[in-house]
Amino acid sequence: MSDLNALNGTYVIDPAHSEIGFVARHAMVTKVRGSFKEFDGTATTGENLAGATIDLTINVASVDTRSADRDGHLKSADFFDVEKYPSITFKSTDIKADGSDLVVTGDLTIMETTKPVTVEFEYNGAAVDPFGNERIGFEGKTVVNRKDFGLTWNAALEAGGVLVSDKVTLTFDISAIKQN
C-alpha cells in the first residue's frame, strides 16, 4: 500500500519498534541526542484521511540521553520538572497528504504550555508482519524553540554562547499496528 489516502481505521503506536527523540546543540560545538522510552499514541482515519486524528502522550521521566547525570538534570525543575509535569502531549488539528508524505499540524503541550507545531512525515509503507499484524511506518521531524515551552535554563560559556541551544529538533520514527 503506497497511497496514504487508502489508510483507514485505528492504528496504535508500537513502542517496541518506534522511537521518539530529540537533538539539541551542546556547548555550541556538538549535538546531544536523546529519546523517550515510554509513550503511547493512536491514529484514526477514515477513507481519504477523512476525520484523521493523532494523539500522543510521552512519559517525560523516561528521557534517555545515555547519561544518568544529564537525564537527572533534564527531569529536574531546571528543565522538564517531571514531578509537576509528567507528560508531553500532542493532539493533531489537521492532517493532509502531500504526495507520499503526511503533513500533521497539532497542539504540542510541554509543561502546560501549548503551541501549534507542524511535523512532516515520510510514509514508509505498510506490511503484514509474521504475526498477522498490519503495520504502517512513518518518519518525521520538526524544529521547536524550547523557550517557547518554558524550558529556559541555560549556562553561559566562557568563550561566548550558551551550553544548550534554543532550537531542538524533535524526531519521530513510528511503527503503528492497525486495530481490528
Buried (B, 14 or more C-beta within 10 A) or exposed (E): EEEBEEBBEBBBBBBEBBBBBBBBBBBEEEEBBBBBEBBEBBBBBEEBBEEBBBBBBBBBBBBBBEEEEBBEBBBEEEBBBBEEBBBBBBBBEEBEBEEEBBBBEBEBBBBEEBEEBEBEBEBBEBEEEEEEBBBBBBBBBBEBEBEBBBBEBBEEEEEEEBBBBBEBBBBBBBBBBBEE
